[in-house]
């Protein structure tokens, strides 16, 4: 049984096969029909028929292989150069979907990375996995409708989740970190709802890609993207590419140990960085001191207005996070740490104590080598990374 196919549905099978052809074109840039057949495992006649449709719709264009395509396609028996196929960048569209812990953002862009529309919705993402997937599909349909765009032009969707992703299975890797999503074939569920190929990625990894490609980290080969929001995560972009680890667990920075006698964490350990520096425990501290409910946004507004309690918890969060970043600098020696996520709007109030901890606790040479800067893409970093995952898939940066 293939992914996302409703059993017995020929229409569904054709949609999935079409997605595989588009995926092969997206991944390889320019290839021949024969190579598509080899890549996808589909028969040549199926490939020819699907490619015919795609050319008819203007999504795929034929190009005669030139000298720059050496090695691409095989010369025909008659000695003429082979005809290669490519996606037409002016015709295709990409969807980006980014789930935070408490909100969902969906964007539609063309293949030149121009964002045509974007939506955001509050949602208890962690507890409502299937409802979240439904909402994402609904928002995607609304965006397509508003743009007057045909769903058939969408070549794929990138999707970010706030948890470790197992790329082999398309599932969430940890029962503890994202319990509502564990055991669900997230990729297949989303593909079924959207009717296009979906690529899953951890949200901090998407932030790292976006800042490396379009943001504060352009040109940087060794970068850590630190996401400080309701949860804490890190995207490790090392040697010019994402580092995911053996099973996709790399960058679970919110769960490094700060104090073994500290508060119990949602991962089941005690005293993880998240229990000291993520948005909810900080807002809870401010709530306690003010004796009224304070949201993360309230806390940030209070800090901006000079409230001493709100400023104190954000400074402390910066200092504590900086200690763990110092360890990371000793291990990985990044040239840049880009700080993003909801708490990053606190700016230097958070970043100065963080930099101070790095200077104090990292090996001097590692501390001197690293700059700690705020992200420039803000809360859109993850959704832009999700779009980039689709649009630039043949770029080595995104492999
Ligand atoms: Zn933890």
Boltz pocket constraint, residues with backbone or C-beta under 6 A from the ligand:
constraints:
  - pocket:
      binder: B
      contacts: [[A, 254], [A, 255], [A, 265], [A, 266], [A, 267], [A, 268], [A, 269], [A, 272], [A, 274]]
      max_distance: 6.0
